[in-house]
Amino acid sequence: MSEGLKDKVSVYAETNLPTIHGKFKVYVFHNTIDHKEHLAIVKGNIGDGENIPVRIHSECLTSEVLGSLKCDCREQLKAAFKYIAEAGRGIILYLRQEGRGIGLGNKIRAYALQEQGYDTVEANHILGFPDDLRRYDVAAAMLSHLGVKSIRLLTNNPRKIAGVEEFGIPVLERLPLIIDPNHINRDYLYTKSKKSGHLIDFDKKYPEIDLAS
C-alpha cells in the first residue's frame, strides 16, 4: 500500500464497546477519500497483523434497523460478529456505503422499481447506476492503519477480495458467509449469484441466525 493512501485516513474517536457478542473496541475513522465516517470494530489483539479474520460490511439501514427481509445484510452482520467473537480476534469494518454505494434515497427508489418486477441490478441500471458502486480503498487504508498485513475475509463477494488486494492487503483465505434465503429475498440472492458473481450455493443448508437475539 502506498503511504499516500494510508495517510488519507485517521482515527477520530475510539472506545471500548460491550455488545451482545462480547467486548469489542470501536474506532471511528475520518478520511479524505470519500469524506464519510467509517467504523472499525475490533476484537482481541491484532498482534503481528497476519491472518486476521475480517468482515468488510456495508451499511444497510433498511435491514439492520428496520428489519427488512429484502436482503441478508442483517444476518450476515450478526454471523460475522458471532464468528469473530468465537475466534477471539478479528475486525468488522462497517462502511457507510448504503445501497451498494448509491445512497439510501436511491436504494428506496430501486426498491420501488423492484416492486414492478425488475431485479436489483436492473433497477440500479434504470436509475443510471452500475450494479455496485462500493469502493474498498478506504477499507484497505483502515486495515493498514490498524496494523493489519494479511486477512481471512468473511465474504461471498469476489469483488471485495480484489478490492482490498488492489490496495495492498493480501487475502489469504475466503470464509463463506451465507445465510439461508427467506421467502422474500431468495430472488435477490439469486441475482447476486448470477449477475454479480457472489459465491452462493443454493443447494447447501446453512445455519439459521436467531433474529430475536
N, C-alpha and C positions, 0 to 999 in steps of 0.2 A: 504494500500500500504506500502511495506517495504521502510524504509528510504534509503536503498541501491539503489533501483531503482530511487527514486526521486532525489537522489544526482547525478545521471548519466546524467541529463540534466541541462543546464544553458542558460540564455538569453545572446546572443552575441550582439544584436542590437535591438533597438526599436524606433519607430517614429509614429507620427500621420499620417493617410493616408486618404485624401479626395478621395472618389470614386463616381461613378455614382449612387451608392446605399446609399450615405451619408458618414458621417465621421466614420472612424474606427481607431483603433490603431493596428499596426502590430509589432509582436515580432519575431525575428529570433532566433531559438534555436540551439545551438550546443549540441551534445550528445556523449557519449562513448558507445552506444549500437550498432547503425549501422553507426555512424560517418557521417551522412548526415545532411544538414541544412534543418530543417522543420520550418514552419511558423504557428503562431497563430494570427488570425485576429479577433480582439475583438471589440465588440460594447457595449457601455454603461458601467455601473458599475456592477462588478461581485457580489458585496455586500457580503452576507453570504456564497456565493458559492453553494447554494442549488437550484436544479431545473433549471439549466442553459440550454437553448437551444444550442445544439452543432451539428455541421456537421463535421464529420471526412472524409476528401476528399482527394483522391489520385490523384496526378499529372497526367494530360493527355494532353501532348503537341499536339498530333495529332488532338484532338477535340478542345481544348481551344485556341490554337494558329493557327493551320492550317484549322480549321473549318470542320474537318472530320464528316461525317454523319454516321459513322460505329458504334457509341456508343451514350450514352446520358449524358456523363460526363459534357460537357459544359452547357447543360440545367440544370442539377442538381446543378451545382455550382451557376448559376445565380438564380435559385429558392431558394437556401439556403441563399444567400445574401439578397434576397427580403424578405424572411420570418424573418430573424434576424433583418433586418433594421426596419421592421414594428413592431416587438416585442419590439424594443428599447434596447435590450441587448442580448448577445449571443456570441458564438465563432465559427469560422471556423478554423479547423486545416487543413492546406494544407501540406500533407505529400509527400515527394519525393519518391513515390513508383510507378513509371511509369509501365504500363502494368501489373497491379496486382502484382508488385514486381519483374518481370522478366527483366525489363530494356527496354529502347527504342529500341535498336537494335533487341533484341529477340521479342519484340512486333511487329516490322515490319516483321520479319520472320514469325511470327504467322499469320499476315495479308495475307502474300503470300500463306500460306497453306489454309487459309480460301477461297481464290480465287479458290482453287482446289476442294472446296466442303466440307471441314472439318469445324466443328463449333469451337467456341473459346476454349472450354475445350479439344476437340480432338487435336487441333493444339498445345496447350501447352504440352499435353502428348507426342506428336510426337517429340517435341523439348527436352523432358526429364524433364519437369517441372510439378508440380501439377497444378490444375486449378487456385489456388490462393496462392501466396507466401507472401502476405502482413502480417505485424505484427502490433500489437496495444499496446505493452508495452511502446513504446516511446510516443504514444498519451496519454496514461494514466498518464505517468510521467509529460508530459507538462501540462495537465489539473491540476494535483495536485500542480505543481509549481505555477500556476496562482490562486490557492486558491479555485478551484472547488471541491465540495464534492459530488454532485449528478447532473445528467444531464437528459434532454429530448433529445433523439438522432434522428436527421433527417437522416433516412436511410431506405432502403428496405432490408438490408443485416443482417440477424440474427448473422452472424459471428462477425460483428462489436460489437454487443451488448455483446456477450460472451467474445470477445477480451478485451474490456475495463473493464468489470466486473471482469474478471480473475485477473486483476491487481489493483482492489480496488476502481473503480469508478462505483457506482450504477447507472443503467439506469432506471429511474422512469417511462418513457414512450417512446414508439417508435412513431415518427412522420413520416408518409409516405411521400416519396419524389419521385413521379413518374411522368414521362413525357410521353406524347403521343408518341408511336413509329412513326418513319417516314418509308418511303418505303424501306429504306436500312437497318435500324437497328432492324427491327421487329424480325428477326430470332435470332439476338444477344440477345435481351431482353428475347425472349422465352427460349433460352438456359440458361440465368442467372436464370430464374424462375425454369425450370425443372431440371437442372443439378447442379446448385449451391445454390438452396434454397432461392433465392431472392423473396420477397413477392410482386409480381406484379400481379395486376388484369387487364387482357387484355379486360375485358368487361366493365370496368368503364371508363368514359370520364374524362380526366384530363385537367386542364387548359394549354393552349399553352403558351410557353415562347417566347417573342419577341426577335429573334436573331439579329435584326438590331440595338438594343439599346446597 
